[in-house]
Amino acid sequence: MISGFVQILLFQSIGEILSKFLLPTLPGPVIGLVLLVIWLAFRKGVNEHLATVANGFSQYFGLLFVPAAVGVVLFLPQLEANALAIICALVGSVVLTIASSAIVVRFLSSKVSGE
């Protein structure tokens, strides 16, 4: 189990170092996660120790939403004051995402069917 923790912390540390010196716009944990996924794909599997730690973490994912919920309750007056702008931004971003995805799918499907 300690080996699994060490692997996760090692990749997070590498990600933090790369974020600090090479890619300051990306968060270190994200870089570390990408490197871990690449490493696991290269090894073609997850070892037992890492799987044990990952399964242990995944049982408590619900706790990660507690700070977000507290933030929503804490800033409820500001959210209510800006509700229309927030709703417009959310609806607009969803519509733009669906439209851009449809354009990309149409473009890629025409390339595949044209071959």
N, C-alpha and C positions, 0 to 999 in steps of 0.2 A: 504494500500500500504506500509506503514511503517512497518507493521508486516511482510510482505514478505521480505523486505530488512533486517530486523533484523534476520529472519530465515536464510537467505543466509549468512549473516556476522557471525552469530553464528556458523554455520557448518564450514565456512572457518577458523574461529578462533580456533575451536577445532582441525581442520586438521593441522593448523600451530603449535599448541602446541604438538600434537602427532608427527609431523615431527621433531620438535626441540628436543624432549626428547626420543622418542621410535623408529621412522623410519626416520633417517636422509637422507636416499637415495631417499625418495619419497617427491615430493613437497607438501606443506601443502594444497594448493587449490585442488589438486587431491584427497588427503585423505578426505578433507571436502566434495567434490563432491560425493565420494563413500559413505560416511556416510549419506549424504542427500538422495541419491537414496535408500539406505537401509531403512532409516527412512520412506520415502514415500511408499516403498513397504510394510513395516510393517503396516502403516496406511491405505494402500490400496487406495491411492488417493492423489490428490494435493488440498490443500485448495484454496479458492478464492483469497486471498491476494498474495500468492506465485505465483499462475497462472498469475495474473495481472502483477507482476514484471517480471516474466519469458517471457511473451509475449512482454512486453516493451523492454527487452534486445534483444530478438530474431529479432526485427525489425532492429537493428543496428549492426548485426553480420558482415556486409560488412566492417565496419570501422575497425574491428580487423585485416584486411588484409593490411591496409595502412602501418603500420610499417614494415611488411615483404616486401612489394613492395619497400619501400624506402631503405631497407637494400639491396635488390637485385640491385637496381640502384647504391647505394653507393659503393658496392663491385663488380661492373661489370668488372673492369679490372682484378681482381683476379679470377673471375668466368671464364672469357675468357681464362686466362692463364692456368687454370686447367680444361678446358671443357672436355677433353678426360677422365681424371680420374673421374670426376663427373658423366659423362654419363656411364662409365663402372661400377661404384659403384651402380648407380641407376638400370641399367639393371640387374646386378648381383643379387642385393637384391630382385628385382621383381621375377626373375627366381627361386631363392632359396625359396622365400616365397610360390610361386605357387607349387613348387616341394614338400616342406615340408607339405603343406596343403593337397596335393593329397595323400601323404603317410599316414597322419593321417586319412583322410576320408576312404581310403582303409582299414586301420587297424580297424577303428571303424565299418565300414560296414560289415566286415568279422565277427566281434564279434556279431553284431546284427543278421546277417543271420544264424550264427551258433547256435543260441539259439533255 
